[in-house]
């Protein structure tokens, strides 16, 4: 179990609170930030598109299971969209989704 936990990668989508320098460039307040293992890799304006980009980058390194934890601010259709995208683009990868309730991030992603 320790080796499985060590091989798990995590991602997060959040919204920038102010203008800032990131590893992916300059973001403005209100931009959607996609992070992988704590580093900003995507700056965008659309949560769904940024989530797909982060998920694709995470799965490019391989994976068998995707866990999505949706926050209160996530659009209702986000989980369905990402699950369908994984089924179509990444064969043999299972997806499980949880309601994260009132968390600060709209989406947390785990890939193992």
N, C-alpha and C positions, 0 to 999 in steps of 0.2 A: 504494500500500500504506500510505503514511503517513496518508492521509486515512481509510482503512478502520480503521486502528488507533486513530486519534483519535476515531472514532465508536463504538468499542466501549465498552460499559458493563459493569461487573463487580459481582457480588454475592457474598456469603459467608454461610454459616450457621456459627455457633459456639455454644459453651455458656459462659455466664457463670461465672466462677470465684468471684465474690463479689458482694455487693450493690453497686449502683452507679447513679448518675444517667446517663441517656442522652437522646438527642434524642427518643426515643419514650416516655420515662417512667423510672420506677425499675424496675430488674431485680433479681432475687434470684439467689443462687448456684444453679446448675443450670438456670436459664431458658435457652431457646433464643433466640438473638439473630439476627435477619436484618438484614444490612447491604447497602446499595447505595452504591457509590462511597465506601465508608468510613464512612458514617453509619448508625447504628442506626435502622431504620424499623419493625421488628416485634419484639415481645417475646412469646414464647409458651411453651407447655409441650410441644408436639408438633412434632418436627422436620419431618415430612412436610407438615403444614399450614402451617408457617412458610415452608418452601421454596416451596410453591405460591403463597403470598401474595407473596413476594419476586419470583418469576418473573413473575407476572401484572403486578405494578407495573413491572417492567423492560420487559415487552413492551407495556405501555400506550403507551409512547413510540415504538413501532415496532421492527422488527427482522426479519431474514431468517434468522438462524442463532443457535441456542442451543448453547453448549458447557457440559456438566456435567462437573466433575471431582470424583469421589467419593473421600472419605477413608476410612480404615480403619473409623472409627466410624459410617459411614453404614449404615442398614439395607439389606439386600440388595434389597428391593423398591422402594427410593426411585427409582432410575433408570427402571425400567419405568413406575412411576406418573407421574413427571414427563413422560416421553416421550409417554405416552398422553394426558395432560392437554394438552400442547402441540398434538398432532395434532387433538384435539377442539375446543379453544378458540381456537386461533390458526392458522388455515389458512395454508398457504404458508410456514410456518416450519419449517426443518430443525433436527434435533437430533442432536448427536453426544455420546457419553459416553466418558469415559476413567477408568481406575482410577488414582487419585492416590497410592495406597499409604499410607505412614505420614505423612500430613500432619496438622497440628494441627486443621484445620477439617474437619468432616464433609462439607461441600459448598462448592465454588466454582462460580459461574455466570458465564458470559460471554455477552453479547448483542451482536450486530453487525448 
